[in-house]
Amino acid sequence: MPLDLFHDSLSLVITTESDYNNARNLANHILKMKLSKCVSLSRIDSIYWWEGSLEEAQEVQITIKTKPELLDHVILTLKKKHTYEIPQIICLRASSSAEYKKWLAQPF
């Protein structure tokens, strides 16, 4: 696929939740608020420092694909609805195919 078909067209927001039910509830809330057209859930193993101790946990990674103009709303929603005291909220600008950009831009 030629590079000219790719555009800076979306923002990716990555967070994690403690279990699948919490992740699914958060994803459904974001989708029902029409802040994203697609949210992906993946089970992962995390290793991290927390309060001076090295911890390991099974978590669910949530990838939210959204329009750049909705990014602030997504972040505010995560801060309000997330179950973690300090949620991971990582935002990335991403490129996609022209077709995916068109789908993302269509009304819900």
Gaussian input, Z-matrix of N, CA and C with variables (Angstrom, degrees):
# hf/3-21g

backbone

0 1
 N
 C     1     B1
 C     2     B2     1     A1
 N     3     B3     2     A2     1     D1
 C     4     B4     3     A3     2     D2
 C     5     B5     4     A4     3     D3
 N     6     B6     5     A5     4     D4
 C     7     B7     6     A6     5     D5
 C     8     B8     7     A7     6     D6
 N     9     B9     8     A8     7     D7
 C    10    B10     9     A9     8     D8
 C    11    B11    10    A10     9     D9
 N    12    B12    11    A11    10    D10
 C    13    B13    12    A12    11    D11
 C    14    B14    13    A13    12    D12
 N    15    B15    14    A14    13    D13
 C    16    B16    15    A15    14    D14
 C    17    B17    16    A16    15    D15
 N    18    B18    17    A17    16    D16
 C    19    B19    18    A18    17    D17
 C    20    B20    19    A19    18    D18
 N    21    B21    20    A20    19    D19
 C    22    B22    21    A21    20    D20
 C    23    B23    22    A22    21    D21
 N    24    B24    23    A23    22    D22
 C    25    B25    24    A24    23    D23
 C    26    B26    25    A25    24    D24
 N    27    B27    26    A26    25    D25
 C    28    B28    27    A27    26    D26
 C    29    B29    28    A28    27    D27
 N    30    B30    29    A29    28    D28
 C    31    B31    30    A30    29    D29
 C    32    B32    31    A31    30    D30
 N    33    B33    32    A32    31    D31
 C    34    B34    33    A33    32    D32
 C    35    B35    34    A34    33    D33
 N    36    B36    35    A35    34    D34
 C    37    B37    36    A36    35    D35
 C    38    B38    37    A37    36    D36
 N    39    B39    38    A38    37    D37
 C    40    B40    39    A39    38    D38
 C    41    B41    40    A40    39    D39
 N    42    B42    41    A41    40    D40
 C    43    B43    42    A42    41    D41
 C    44    B44    43    A43    42    D42
 N    45    B45    44    A44    43    D43
 C    46    B46    45    A45    44    D44
 C    47    B47    46    A46    45    D45
 N    48    B48    47    A47    46    D46
 C    49    B49    48    A48    47    D47
 C    50    B50    49    A49    48    D48
 N    51    B51    50    A50    49    D49
 C    52    B52    51    A51    50    D50
 C    53    B53    52    A52    51    D51
 N    54    B54    53    A53    52    D52
 C    55    B55    54    A54    53    D53
 C    56    B56    55    A55    54    D54
 N    57    B57    56    A56    55    D55
 C    58    B58    57    A57    56    D56
 C    59    B59    58    A58    57    D57
 N    60    B60    59    A59    58    D58
 C    61    B61    60    A60    59    D59
 C    62    B62    61    A61    60    D60
 N    63    B63    62    A62    61    D61
 C    64    B64    63    A63    62    D62
 C    65    B65    64    A64    63    D63
 N    66    B66    65    A65    64    D64
 C    67    B67    66    A66    65    D65
 C    68    B68    67    A67    66    D66
 N    69    B69    68    A68    67    D67
 C    70    B70    69    A69    68    D68
 C    71    B71    70    A70    69    D69
 N    72    B72    71    A71    70    D70
 C    73    B73    72    A72    71    D71
 C    74    B74    73    A73    72    D72
 N    75    B75    74    A74    73    D73
 C    76    B76    75    A75    74    D74
 C    77    B77    76    A76    75    D75
 N    78    B78    77    A77    76    D76
 C    79    B79    78    A78    77    D77
 C    80    B80    79    A79    78    D78
 N    81    B81    80    A80    79    D79
 C    82    B82    81    A81    80    D80
 C    83    B83    82    A82    81    D81
 N    84    B84    83    A83    82    D82
 C    85    B85    84    A84    83    D83
 C    86    B86    85    A85    84    D84
 N    87    B87    86    A86    85    D85
 C    88    B88    87    A87    86    D86
 C    89    B89    88    A88    87    D87
 N    90    B90    89    A89    88    D88
 C    91    B91    90    A90    89    D89
 C    92    B92    91    A91    90    D90
 N    93    B93    92    A92    91    D91
 C    94    B94    93    A93    92    D92
 C    95    B95    94    A94    93    D93
 N    96    B96    95    A95    94    D94
 C    97    B97    96    A96    95    D95
 C    98    B98    97    A97    96    D96
 N    99    B99    98    A98    97    D97
 C   100   B100    99    A99    98    D98
 C   101   B101   100   A100    99    D99
 N   102   B102   101   A101   100   D100
 C   103   B103   102   A102   101   D101
 C   104   B104   103   A103   102   D102
 N   105   B105   104   A104   103   D103
 C   106   B106   105   A105   104   D104
 C   107   B107   106   A106   105   D105
 N   108   B108   107   A107   106   D106
 C   109   B109   108   A108   107   D107
 C   110   B110   109   A109   108   D108
 N   111   B111   110   A110   109   D109
 C   112   B112   111   A111   110   D110
 C   113   B113   112   A112   111   D111
 N   114   B114   113   A113   112   D112
 C   115   B115   114   A114   113   D113
 C   116   B116   115   A115   114   D114
 N   117   B117   116   A116   115   D115
 C   118   B118   117   A117   116   D116
 C   119   B119   118   A118   117   D117
 N   120   B120   119   A119   118   D118
 C   121   B121   120   A120   119   D119
 C   122   B122   121   A121   120   D120
 N   123   B123   122   A122   121   D121
 C   124   B124   123   A123   122   D122
 C   125   B125   124   A124   123   D123
 N   126   B126   125   A125   124   D124
 C   127   B127   126   A126   125   D125
 C   128   B128   127   A127   126   D126
 N   129   B129   128   A128   127   D127
 C   130   B130   129   A129   128   D128
 C   131   B131   130   A130   129   D129
 N   132   B132   131   A131   130   D130
 C   133   B133   132   A132   131   D131
 C   134   B134   133   A133   132   D132
 N   135   B135   134   A134   133   D133
 C   136   B136   135   A135   134   D134
 C   137   B137   136   A136   135   D135
 N   138   B138   137   A137   136   D136
 C   139   B139   138   A138   137   D137
 C   140   B140   139   A139   138   D138
 N   141   B141   140   A140   139   D139
 C   142   B142   141   A141   140   D140
 C   143   B143   142   A142   141   D141
 N   144   B144   143   A143   142   D142
 C   145   B145   144   A144   143   D143
 C   146   B146   145   A145   144   D144
 N   147   B147   146   A146   145   D145
 C   148   B148   147   A147   146   D146
 C   149   B149   148   A148   147   D147
 N   150   B150   149   A149   148   D148
 C   151   B151   150   A150   149   D149
 C   152   B152   151   A151   150   D150
 N   153   B153   152   A152   151   D151
 C   154   B154   153   A153   152   D152
 C   155   B155   154   A154   153   D153
 N   156   B156   155   A155   154   D154
 C   157   B157   156   A156   155   D155
 C   158   B158   157   A157   156   D156
 N   159   B159   158   A158   157   D157
 C   160   B160   159   A159   158   D158
 C   161   B161   160   A160   159   D159
 N   162   B162   161   A161   160   D160
 C   163   B163   162   A162   161   D161
 C   164   B164   163   A163   162   D162
 N   165   B165   164   A164   163   D163
 C   166   B166   165   A165   164   D164
 C   167   B167   166   A166   165   D165
 N   168   B168   167   A167   166   D166
 C   169   B169   168   A168   167   D167
 C   170   B170   169   A169   168   D168
 N   171   B171   170   A170   169   D169
 C   172   B172   171   A171   170   D170
 C   173   B173   172   A172   171   D171
 N   174   B174   173   A173   172   D172
 C   175   B175   174   A174   173   D173
 C   176   B176   175   A175   174   D174
 N   177   B177   176   A176   175   D175
 C   178   B178   177   A177   176   D176
 C   179   B179   178   A178   177   D177
 N   180   B180   179   A179   178   D178
 C   181   B181   180   A180   179   D179
 C   182   B182   181   A181   180   D180
 N   183   B183   182   A182   181   D181
 C   184   B184   183   A183   182   D182
 C   185   B185   184   A184   183   D183
 N   186   B186   185   A185   184   D184
 C   187   B187   186   A186   185   D185
 C   188   B188   187   A187   186   D186
 N   189   B189   188   A188   187   D187
 C   190   B190   189   A189   188   D188
 C   191   B191   190   A190   189   D189
 N   192   B192   191   A191   190   D190
 C   193   B193   192   A192   191   D191
 C   194   B194   193   A193   192   D192
 N   195   B195   194   A194   193   D193
 C   196   B196   195   A195   194   D194
 C   197   B197   196   A196   195   D195
 N   198   B198   197   A197   196   D196
 C   199   B199   198   A198   197   D197
 C   200   B200   199   A199   198   D198
 N   201   B201   200   A200   199   D199
 C   202   B202   201   A201   200   D200
 C   203   B203   202   A202   201   D201
 N   204   B204   203   A203   202   D202
 C   205   B205   204   A204   203   D203
 C   206   B206   205   A205   204   D204
 N   207   B207   206   A206   205   D205
 C   208   B208   207   A207   206   D206
 C   209   B209   208   A208   207   D207
 N   210   B210   209   A209   208   D208
 C   211   B211   210   A210   209   D209
 C   212   B212   211   A211   210   D210
 N   213   B213   212   A212   211   D211
 C   214   B214   213   A213   212   D212
 C   215   B215   214   A214   213   D213
 N   216   B216   215   A215   214   D214
 C   217   B217   216   A216   215   D215
 C   218   B218   217   A217   216   D216
 N   219   B219   218   A218   217   D217
 C   220   B220   219   A219   218   D218
 C   221   B221   220   A220   219   D219
 N   222   B222   221   A221   220   D220
 C   223   B223   222   A222   221   D221
 C   224   B224   223   A223   222   D222
 N   225   B225   224   A224   223   D223
 C   226   B226   225   A225   224   D224
 C   227   B227   226   A226   225   D225
 N   228   B228   227   A227   226   D226
 C   229   B229   228   A228   227   D227
 C   230   B230   229   A229   228   D228
 N   231   B231   230   A230   229   D229
 C   232   B232   231   A231   230   D230
 C   233   B233   232   A232   231   D231
 N   234   B234   233   A233   232   D232
 C   235   B235   234   A234   233   D233
 C   236   B236   235   A235   234   D234
 N   237   B237   236   A236   235   D235
 C   238   B238   237   A237   236   D236
 C   239   B239   238   A238   237   D237
 N   240   B240   239   A239   238   D238
 C   241   B241   240   A240   239   D239
 C   242   B242   241   A241   240   D240
 N   243   B243   242   A242   241   D241
 C   244   B244   243   A243   242   D242
 C   245   B245   244   A244   243   D243
 N   246   B246   245   A245   244   D244
 C   247   B247   246   A246   245   D245
 C   248   B248   247   A247   246   D246
 N   249   B249   248   A248   247   D247
 C   250   B250   249   A249   248   D248
 C   251   B251   250   A250   249   D249
 N   252   B252   251   A251   250   D250
 C   253   B253   252   A252   251   D251
 C   254   B254   253   A253   252   D252
 N   255   B255   254   A254   253   D253
 C   256   B256   255   A255   254   D254
 C   257   B257   256   A256   255   D255
 N   258   B258   257   A257   256   D256
 C   259   B259   258   A258   257   D257
 C   260   B260   259   A259   258   D258
 N   261   B261   260   A260   259   D259
 C   262   B262   261   A261   260   D260
 C   263   B263   262   A262   261   D261
 N   264   B264   263   A263   262   D262
 C   265   B265   264   A264   263   D263
 C   266   B266   265   A265   264   D264
 N   267   B267   266   A266   265   D265
 C   268   B268   267   A267   266   D266
 C   269   B269   268   A268   267   D267
 N   270   B270   269   A269   268   D268
 C   271   B271   270   A270   269   D269
 C   272   B272   271   A271   270   D270
 N   273   B273   272   A272   271   D271
 C   274   B274   273   A273   272   D272
 C   275   B275   274   A274   273   D273
 N   276   B276   275   A275   274   D274
 C   277   B277   276   A276   275   D275
 C   278   B278   277   A277   276   D276
 N   279   B279   278   A278   277   D277
 C   280   B280   279   A279   278   D278
 C   281   B281   280   A280   279   D279
 N   282   B282   281   A281   280   D280
 C   283   B283   282   A282   281   D281
 C   284   B284   283   A283   282   D282
 N   285   B285   284   A284   283   D283
 C   286   B286   285   A285   284   D284
 C   287   B287   286   A286   285   D285
 N   288   B288   287   A287   286   D286
 C   289   B289   288   A288   287   D287
 C   290   B290   289   A289   288   D288
 N   291   B291   290   A290   289   D289
 C   292   B292   291   A291   290   D290
 C   293   B293   292   A292   291   D291
 N   294   B294   293   A293   292   D292
 C   295   B295   294   A294   293   D293
 C   296   B296   295   A295   294   D294
 N   297   B297   296   A296   295   D295
 C   298   B298   297   A297   296   D296
 C   299   B299   298   A298   297   D297
 N   300   B300   299   A299   298   D298
 C   301   B301   300   A300   299   D299
 C   302   B302   301   A301   300   D300
 N   303   B303   302   A302   301   D301
 C   304   B304   303   A303   302   D302
 C   305   B305   304   A304   303   D303
 N   306   B306   305   A305   304   D304
 C   307   B307   306   A306   305   D305
 C   308   B308   307   A307   306   D306
 N   309   B309   308   A308   307   D307
 C   310   B310   309   A309   308   D308
 C   311   B311   310   A310   309   D309
 N   312   B312   311   A311   310   D310
 C   313   B313   312   A312   311   D311
 C   314   B314   313   A313   312   D312
 N   315   B315   314   A314   313   D313
 C   316   B316   315   A315   314   D314
 C   317   B317   316   A316   315   D315
 N   318   B318   317   A317   316   D316
 C   319   B319   318   A318   317   D317
 C   320   B320   319   A319   318   D318
 N   321   B321   320   A320   319   D319
 C   322   B322   321   A321   320   D320
 C   323   B323   322   A322   321   D321

   B1=1.4477
   B2=1.5305
   B3=1.3146
   B4=1.4617
   B5=1.5258
   B6=1.3228
   B7=1.4542
   B8=1.5217
   B9=1.3248
   B10=1.4610
   B11=1.5284
   B12=1.3171
   B13=1.4622
   B14=1.5278
   B15=1.3236
   B16=1.4572
   B17=1.5245
   B18=1.3059
   B19=1.4603
   B20=1.5250
   B21=1.3302
   B22=1.4616
   B23=1.5149
   B24=1.3069
   B25=1.4537
   B26=1.5122
   B27=1.3140
   B28=1.4415
   B29=1.5113
   B30=1.3111
   B31=1.4568
   B32=1.5200
   B33=1.3131
   B34=1.4567
   B35=1.5175
   B36=1.3064
   B37=1.4543
   B38=1.5169
   B39=1.3303
   B40=1.4626
   B41=1.5212
   B42=1.3239
   B43=1.4476
   B44=1.5228
   B45=1.3168
   B46=1.4600
   B47=1.5171
   B48=1.3170
   B49=1.4650
   B50=1.5148
   B51=1.3076
   B52=1.4678
   B53=1.5196
   B54=1.3272
   B55=1.4673
   B56=1.5271
   B57=1.3249
   B58=1.4557
   B59=1.5275
   B60=1.3365
   B61=1.4689
   B62=1.5239
   B63=1.3365
   B64=1.4644
   B65=1.5257
   B66=1.3204
   B67=1.4670
   B68=1.5254
   B69=1.3122
   B70=1.4692
   B71=1.5307
   B72=1.3333
   B73=1.4645
   B74=1.5215
   B75=1.3233
   B76=1.4606
   B77=1.5291
   B78=1.3155
   B79=1.4742
   B80=1.5268
   B81=1.3257
   B82=1.4667
   B83=1.5219
   B84=1.3192
   B85=1.4672
   B86=1.5309
   B87=1.3224
   B88=1.4732
   B89=1.5236
   B90=1.3170
   B91=1.4655
   B92=1.5250
   B93=1.3213
   B94=1.4737
   B95=1.5232
   B96=1.3276
   B97=1.4631
   B98=1.5340
   B99=1.3236
   B100=1.4666
   B101=1.5244
   B102=1.3400
   B103=1.4590
   B104=1.5206
   B105=1.3205
   B106=1.4629
   B107=1.5164
   B108=1.3284
   B109=1.4605
   B110=1.5172
   B111=1.3483
   B112=1.4551
   B113=1.5244
   B114=1.3248
   B115=1.4569
   B116=1.5223
   B117=1.3228
   B118=1.4685
   B119=1.5224
   B120=1.3314
   B121=1.4651
   B122=1.5174
   B123=1.3322
   B124=1.4656
   B125=1.5192
   B126=1.3146
   B127=1.4613
   B128=1.5303
   B129=1.3379
   B130=1.4686
   B131=1.5211
   B132=1.3291
   B133=1.4570
   B134=1.5193
   B135=1.3279
   B136=1.4620
   B137=1.5268
   B138=1.3142
   B139=1.4636
   B140=1.5220
   B141=1.3324
   B142=1.4512
   B143=1.5352
   B144=1.3354
   B145=1.4585
   B146=1.5167
   B147=1.3456
   B148=1.4567
   B149=1.5220
   B150=1.3158
   B151=1.4624
   B152=1.5293
   B153=1.3405
   B154=1.4525
   B155=1.5092
   B156=1.3276
   B157=1.4653
   B158=1.5216
   B159=1.3147
   B160=1.4581
   B161=1.5246
   B162=1.3194
   B163=1.4651
   B164=1.5300
   B165=1.3122
   B166=1.4611
   B167=1.5155
   B168=1.3364
   B169=1.4591
   B170=1.5149
   B171=1.3063
   B172=1.4559
   B173=1.5196
   B174=1.3211
   B175=1.4577
   B176=1.5210
   B177=1.3146
   B178=1.4543
   B179=1.5266
   B180=1.3288
   B181=1.4581
   B182=1.5252
   B183=1.3096
   B184=1.4588
   B185=1.5247
   B186=1.3177
   B187=1.4608
   B188=1.5201
   B189=1.3234
   B190=1.4592
   B191=1.5253
   B192=1.3218
   B193=1.4634
   B194=1.5243
   B195=1.3282
   B196=1.4564
   B197=1.5159
   B198=1.3070
   B199=1.4652
   B200=1.5228
   B201=1.3217
   B202=1.4653
   B203=1.5280
   B204=1.3163
   B205=1.4662
   B206=1.5361
   B207=1.3330
   B208=1.4703
   B209=1.5269
   B210=1.3199
   B211=1.4616
   B212=1.5322
   B213=1.3154
   B214=1.4632
   B215=1.5248
   B216=1.3266
   B217=1.4685
   B218=1.5322
   B219=1.3301
   B220=1.4608
   B221=1.5321
   B222=1.3079
   B223=1.4720
   B224=1.5260
   B225=1.3209
   B226=1.4663
   B227=1.5251
   B228=1.3175
   B229=1.4598
   B230=1.5206
   B231=1.3245
   B232=1.4615
   B233=1.5266
   B234=1.3122
   B235=1.4655
   B236=1.5290
   B237=1.3306
   B238=1.4625
   B239=1.5244
   B240=1.3209
   B241=1.4603
   B242=1.5260
   B243=1.3135
   B244=1.4644
   B245=1.5251
   B246=1.3331
   B247=1.4662
   B248=1.5219
   B249=1.3379
   B250=1.4624
   B251=1.5212
   B252=1.3203
   B253=1.4596
   B254=1.5298
   B255=1.3308
   B256=1.4651
   B257=1.5317
   B258=1.3323
   B259=1.4649
   B260=1.5214
   B261=1.3074
   B262=1.4674
   B263=1.5230
   B264=1.3067
   B265=1.4609
   B266=1.5212
   B267=1.3177
   B268=1.4666
   B269=1.5237
   B270=1.3245
   B271=1.4636
   B272=1.5216
   B273=1.3148
   B274=1.4598
   B275=1.5218
   B276=1.3165
   B277=1.4621
   B278=1.5137
   B279=1.3029
   B280=1.4625
   B281=1.5229
   B282=1.3067
   B283=1.4636
   B284=1.5108
   B285=1.3037
   B286=1.4622
   B287=1.5151
   B288=1.2982
   B289=1.4579
   B290=1.5262
   B291=1.3072
   B292=1.4622
   B293=1.5214
   B294=1.3280
   B295=1.4657
   B296=1.5238
   B297=1.3370
   B298=1.4672
   B299=1.5267
   B300=1.3210
   B301=1.4644
   B302=1.5215
   B303=1.3138
   B304=1.4588
   B305=1.5265
   B306=1.3256
   B307=1.4727
   B308=1.5230
   B309=1.3134
   B310=1.4541
   B311=1.5373
   B312=1.3130
   B313=1.4627
   B314=1.5266
   B315=1.3303
   B316=1.4579
   B317=1.5229
   B318=1.3298
   B319=1.4728
   B320=1.5287
   B321=1.3054
   B322=1.4722
   B323=1.4867
   A1=108.44
   A2=117.97
   A3=120.50
   A4=111.62
   A5=115.47
   A6=120.38
   A7=113.19
   A8=118.42
   A9=119.54
   A10=112.26
   A11=118.26
   A12=120.37
   A13=111.62
   A14=117.93
   A15=121.26
   A16=109.91
   A17=115.32
   A18=121.24
   A19=108.82
   A20=116.78
   A21=119.07
   A22=105.24
   A23=115.64
   A24=117.94
   A25=115.06
   A26=117.57
   A27=117.06
   A28=111.17
   A29=113.87
   A30=121.38
   A31=107.54
   A32=115.42
   A33=121.62
   A34=107.88
   A35=116.11
   A36=121.34
   A37=106.09
   A38=115.63
   A39=120.99
   A40=107.98
   A41=115.11
   A42=121.72
   A43=107.71
   A44=116.64
   A45=120.97
   A46=108.52
   A47=115.33
   A48=122.22
   A49=108.33
   A50=115.45
   A51=121.29
   A52=113.79
   A53=117.65
   A54=119.75
   A55=109.88
   A56=114.40
   A57=120.25
   A58=112.00
   A59=117.30
   A60=119.56
   A61=111.70
   A62=117.55
   A63=120.24
   A64=110.97
   A65=116.70
   A66=121.11
   A67=110.83
   A68=115.94
   A69=120.48
   A70=110.67
   A71=117.22
   A72=120.78
   A73=111.08
   A74=116.71
   A75=120.77
   A76=110.53
   A77=116.84
   A78=120.97
   A79=110.74
   A80=116.91
   A81=120.14
   A82=111.58
   A83=117.60
   A84=120.89
   A85=110.09
   A86=116.76
   A87=121.12
   A88=110.73
   A89=116.59
   A90=120.32
   A91=111.55
   A92=117.62
   A93=120.48
   A94=111.58
   A95=117.38
   A96=121.04
   A97=111.58
   A98=116.18
   A99=123.71
   A100=111.83
   A101=114.96
   A102=121.04
   A103=111.52
   A104=116.61
   A105=122.65
   A106=108.05
   A107=115.01
   A108=119.38
   A109=111.33
   A110=117.05
   A111=120.33
   A112=109.76
   A113=115.45
   A114=122.57
   A115=107.57
   A116=117.10
   A117=121.86
   A118=109.71
   A119=115.36
   A120=122.30
   A121=109.13
   A122=116.36
   A123=121.43
   A124=109.24
   A125=116.75
   A126=120.19
   A127=108.62
   A128=115.88
   A129=120.59
   A130=110.36
   A131=115.97
   A132=123.28
   A133=107.15
   A134=116.53
   A135=121.34
   A136=110.23
   A137=115.61
   A138=123.11
   A139=105.78
   A140=117.01
   A141=119.75
   A142=111.03
   A143=114.40
   A144=120.56
   A145=108.44
   A146=116.13
   A147=121.09
   A148=108.71
   A149=114.98
   A150=122.24
   A151=112.53
   A152=115.60
   A153=122.01
   A154=116.58
   A155=117.62
   A156=120.88
   A157=110.35
   A158=115.04
   A159=120.69
   A160=107.94
   A161=116.33
   A162=122.52
   A163=110.39
   A164=115.78
   A165=122.94
   A166=107.91
   A167=116.04
   A168=119.95
   A169=110.34
   A170=114.54
   A171=119.93
   A172=106.15
   A173=115.44
   A174=121.38
   A175=108.93
   A176=114.82
   A177=120.96
   A178=107.09
   A179=115.56
   A180=120.97
   A181=108.83
   A182=115.22
   A183=122.23
   A184=107.41
   A185=116.39
   A186=121.52
   A187=107.57
   A188=115.29
   A189=122.41
   A190=107.82
   A191=116.26
   A192=120.92
   A193=107.49
   A194=116.72
   A195=119.84
   A196=111.38
   A197=114.63
   A198=120.65
   A199=108.43
   A200=117.70
   A201=120.07
   A202=113.54
   A203=117.38
   A204=119.92
   A205=113.00
   A206=117.95
   A207=121.75
   A208=112.76
   A209=116.63
   A210=121.13
   A211=112.93
   A212=118.70
   A213=121.02
   A214=111.45
   A215=116.63
   A216=121.07
   A217=111.32
   A218=116.50
   A219=120.54
   A220=109.87
   A221=116.86
   A222=121.12
   A223=110.72
   A224=117.97
   A225=120.86
   A226=111.51
   A227=117.10
   A228=121.30
   A229=110.78
   A230=117.18
   A231=120.02
   A232=110.97
   A233=117.28
   A234=120.34
   A235=111.37
   A236=117.68
   A237=121.17
   A238=112.65
   A239=117.67
   A240=122.02
   A241=114.96
   A242=118.11
   A243=121.17
   A244=110.59
   A245=116.87
   A246=120.49
   A247=112.96
   A248=118.26
   A249=120.90
   A250=111.09
   A251=115.51
   A252=122.14
   A253=110.34
   A254=116.28
   A255=122.35
   A256=107.06
   A257=117.19
   A258=118.46
   A259=112.52
   A260=114.80
   A261=120.27
   A262=106.92
   A263=116.79
   A264=121.05
   A265=106.42
   A266=115.43
   A267=122.13
   A268=107.54
   A269=116.25
   A270=121.89
   A271=109.69
   A272=115.28
   A273=121.53
   A274=109.88
   A275=115.66
   A276=119.30
   A277=107.00
   A278=116.36
   A279=119.67
   A280=110.33
   A281=113.86
   A282=122.01
   A283=108.64
   A284=115.16
   A285=120.14
   A286=109.45
   A287=114.43
   A288=118.72
   A289=108.75
   A290=116.38
   A291=121.24
   A292=110.52
   A293=116.69
   A294=120.63
   A295=111.56
   A296=115.70
   A297=119.27
   A298=109.71
   A299=117.54
   A300=121.09
   A301=110.08
   A302=116.89
   A303=121.04
   A304=110.50
   A305=117.06
   A306=120.75
   A307=110.72
   A308=116.79
   A309=121.96
   A310=110.75
   A311=116.95
   A312=121.79
   A313=113.92
   A314=117.44
   A315=120.79
   A316=110.78
   A317=116.13
   A318=119.21
   A319=111.58
   A320=115.54
   A321=121.16
   A322=111.47
   D1=126.03
   D2=-179.34
   D3=-62.37
   D4=146.49
   D5=-177.58
   D6=-63.79
   D7=-24.15
   D8=-178.13
   D9=-69.34
   D10=-8.74
   D11=176.77
   D12=-87.54
   D13=-3.87
   D14=-179.86
   D15=-102.64
   D16=141.70
   D17=-176.97
   D18=-138.94
   D19=153.04
   D20=167.60
   D21=-67.91
   D22=101.99
   D23=-168.58
   D24=-129.05
   D25=-8.07
   D26=-178.14
   D27=-153.70
   D28=164.33
   D29=173.48
   D30=-113.50
   D31=140.73
   D32=174.10
   D33=-109.50
   D34=132.61
   D35=175.67
   D36=-119.03
   D37=125.45
   D38=-177.93
   D39=-115.65
   D40=130.11
   D41=175.57
   D42=-143.12
   D43=173.43
   D44=175.54
   D45=-130.84
   D46=155.43
   D47=173.60
   D48=-130.30
   D49=162.73
   D50=-173.39
   D51=-71.90
   D52=-27.50
   D53=-179.99
   D54=-154.55
   D55=172.36
   D56=-173.94
   D57=-65.21
   D58=-39.37
   D59=-179.52
   D60=-63.39
   D61=-44.12
   D62=177.31
   D63=-62.97
   D64=-41.69
   D65=179.81
   D66=-64.45
   D67=-44.60
   D68=-179.66
   D69=-64.26
   D70=-42.23
   D71=178.12
   D72=-61.73
   D73=-43.85
   D74=179.08
   D75=-64.66
   D76=-44.34
   D77=178.95
   D78=-60.92
   D79=-46.07
   D80=179.56
   D81=-62.66
   D82=-39.12
   D83=178.46
   D84=-61.86
   D85=-46.13
   D86=179.80
   D87=-62.33
   D88=-42.42
   D89=179.91
   D90=-67.89
   D91=-41.92
   D92=179.68
   D93=-66.31
   D94=-29.36
   D95=176.00
   D96=-79.29
   D97=-3.59
   D98=179.81
   D99=61.02
   D100=41.03
   D101=176.02
   D102=-94.99
   D103=-8.09
   D104=179.34
   D105=-156.47
   D106=151.86
   D107=173.61
   D108=-97.42
   D109=-13.51
   D110=-176.95
   D111=-154.25
   D112=129.97
   D113=175.54
   D114=-128.45
   D115=130.82
   D116=-179.86
   D117=-108.79
   D118=142.18
   D119=178.30
   D120=-119.94
   D121=133.74
   D122=178.73
   D123=-138.38
   D124=131.47
   D125=175.34
   D126=-76.14
   D127=134.00
   D128=-177.39
   D129=-138.52
   D130=162.87
   D131=169.87
   D132=-105.99
   D133=127.76
   D134=-179.25
   D135=-116.60
   D136=142.33
   D137=174.09
   D138=-127.16
   D139=126.18
   D140=-172.54
   D141=-157.54
   D142=161.81
   D143=174.94
   D144=-89.78
   D145=133.37
   D146=175.31
   D147=-143.35
   D148=118.96
   D149=178.03
   D150=50.27
   D151=46.99
   D152=175.10
   D153=82.53
   D154=-0.46
   D155=-179.56
   D156=-120.99
   D157=145.22
   D158=174.19
   D159=-81.32
   D160=123.15
   D161=-175.25
   D162=-116.49
   D163=155.00
   D164=172.13
   D165=-131.11
   D166=139.77
   D167=-179.65
   D168=-153.42
   D169=150.39
   D170=168.17
   D171=-90.63
   D172=127.94
   D173=-178.21
   D174=-131.94
   D175=177.31
   D176=173.40
   D177=-119.87
   D178=121.16
   D179=177.21
   D180=-84.45
   D181=134.23
   D182=-179.01
   D183=-114.65
   D184=124.42
   D185=175.82
   D186=-114.40
   D187=118.16
   D188=-177.04
   D189=-106.42
   D190=120.55
   D191=176.46
   D192=-98.37
   D193=122.58
   D194=-175.67
   D195=-144.24
   D196=167.86
   D197=174.74
   D198=-77.47
   D199=144.31
   D200=-179.97
   D201=-53.88
   D202=-34.61
   D203=-178.11
   D204=-71.83
   D205=-11.92
   D206=177.34
   D207=-100.06
   D208=-1.83
   D209=-173.66
   D210=-57.50
   D211=-45.88
   D212=-179.84
   D213=-60.24
   D214=-40.51
   D215=179.49
   D216=-65.77
   D217=-38.93
   D218=177.51
   D219=-62.53
   D220=-46.59
   D221=-178.56
   D222=-62.65
   D223=-45.33
   D224=178.16
   D225=-61.57
   D226=-39.90
   D227=178.21
   D228=-64.32
   D229=-43.46
   D230=178.02
   D231=-61.27
   D232=-42.52
   D233=-179.57
   D234=-63.89
   D235=-32.73
   D236=-179.77
   D237=-81.17
   D238=-38.81
   D239=-168.74
   D240=-101.70
   D241=-12.30
   D242=-175.34
   D243=-69.78
   D244=145.92
   D245=-179.01
   D246=-85.56
   D247=-15.66
   D248=-178.78
   D249=-81.83
   D250=147.40
   D251=175.56
   D252=-61.68
   D253=-44.42
   D254=177.22
   D255=-127.53
   D256=89.67
   D257=-178.03
   D258=-72.36
   D259=145.05
   D260=170.60
   D261=-72.15
   D262=123.48
   D263=173.65
   D264=-132.97
   D265=104.84
   D266=-179.76
   D267=-115.01
   D268=127.31
   D269=-178.59
   D270=-115.41
   D271=133.69
   D272=179.92
   D273=-131.47
   D274=140.69
   D275=168.53
   D276=-83.03
   D277=138.95
   D278=-176.52
   D279=-135.71
   D280=159.82
   D281=174.51
   D282=-110.41
   D283=151.84
   D284=178.96
   D285=-142.80
   D286=172.77
   D287=174.74
   D288=-66.38
   D289=157.50
   D290=178.73
   D291=-60.07
   D292=-36.04
   D293=-179.29
   D294=-65.99
   D295=-42.13
   D296=179.68
   D297=-67.81
   D298=-40.06
   D299=177.86
   D300=-60.30
   D301=-42.17
   D302=179.38
   D303=-63.40
   D304=-43.17
   D305=178.76
   D306=-63.13
   D307=-43.32
   D308=-178.86
   D309=-63.14
   D310=-34.84
   D311=-177.66
   D312=-79.34
   D313=-16.78
   D314=-179.34
   D315=-66.89
   D316=149.22
   D317=175.97
   D318=-60.28
   D319=153.54
   D320=-179.15
   D321=-66.37

